Each structure stands twice: as structure tokens, then as C-alpha cells.
């Protein structure tokens, strides 16, 4: 198995769309969106550019859908920092790479 020395991720990413709410330092809701991927260490989400121009640290709350058999949704909350912002092609949105400040133990690894 080839080891890519440029890979810095510690956790496997899962393409998973989960509802997520981003909160500012004062507890105000910055945005409600959906993740495009999620891992034990962070998430990627796309939001309106004007929402996060000065984003650094924030709190997030998200839910992970259960299996079709159990229909349960598990909720999680975390502190996160914005590692990078990537402009979207539409010029209106920005992708945020979020890193949880503490590793999460999410039911997503199989």
C-alpha cells in the first residue's frame, strides 16, 4: 500500500450530508447548512460568503441520520476552528474546512 506523505488527515472522511448549524462566538446562529463530508476530526460545509467573512472559531451542532432500520438521529455539538475557506464557483458561497477542537466519536466509521 502506497503512503502519501502529503496526506495530513488523521481521520477518514465520509461523504455524508448532515444538517449542521454554525454558531458565532456570542451564540448567534451564523448559518444553517448541510455537510458534504464528515470525519471524527472535522467537517466540510458550504455557506453564504457574507456569513463567515471573519469566521475563526465557532460552535457547531449537527445530526447524523441513523440507519434505515432504526430511523434514529443522533445529535452532536462541538467547538470548531475554520482551517480554510474556499470560494465556490458561484461567487456567493464559500466552502469551510472545519476542524473540531477535540476529536469526536461519531457513528460513521465502518
N, C-alpha and C positions, 0 to 999 in steps of 0.2 A: 504494500500500500504506500503510495507516494505521500510524503508530508509536505504540505505547502507552508513554507516558513513565513509567508506574508499574512497568513490567516491569524488574526488576533482574537477571534471569538472563542470564548470558553464553553459556550453552550450552543447546542444545536438549535437552529431556527426552524420554526414550523409555520408554514403558510396557513394562517388562521385568522379569520375575520371575527373579531370580538368587539362588542360595543365598549368604548372607553371614554371617560370624561377626564379632561385635564383641568386642574385647579391651579390658580396662581398662589403666590406666597401668602396673600391675605385670605385665602379660602374661596375667592370668587371663581366661578366657572369660566375658564378661558375658551373651551371648545368641547363639543361632543362629536365623536367621530367613530371610526372603526379601525382596528389594527389591520395591517396587511401581513405582518408576521409577528411572532411572539416566541420568546425563549425564557428560560429560567432567569436570565440576566437582563432582559430588556424587551423593547417592542419598537415597531416602526409604524408610524401613523402619518396620514396626510391631513393637513388642516389649512384653513384660510391663512394666507401670508400675514395679514394685518393683525391676526390674533397673537402671534408669537414673536413679534419683532425683537422684543427684549427678553425672550424666554431664556432661562438658565436652569434653575432648579424649580421643580414643581411637584405636586402630588397628583397621582393618577388613581382612578378607580375603574376596574374593568370586570367583565363577567366572561366566563368560559362556559359555553354550552356543554351539557352532558351528552352522553350517547343517546342515540335514538330510543334505546330500550328504557333508560331511566328518566329522560326528559328533565333532568335537574340542571340548574345553572348554578355554578359556584362563583361567588363574588370575591374580589381581591382588591386590596389597596396597597399603594407603595409610594415611597418618595423616589423621584427620578431626576436625572440631570440630562439635559439635551447635549448629546455628543456632537451632533452636526445637523445642519439644516440644508436640504437640497431643494432648489427651486423646481417646481413642476413645469411641464411644457406649456401649461395654460397661462402662466404668469400671475395667477391669482392664488395658487396653493403652494404649500411648501411641505416637503416630507421631513419628518423629525425622527432621528435615530435616538431613542431614549434608552438610557441605562439605569436600571434600578440600583439604588444606593446600597441595598442589601439583596443578596440572592433570594429569589422566590422559590418556593417548592410547589410548582404548578402541575396539575394532572395532564400534562401534554406529551411527555416522553413515553415512547412505547418500546 
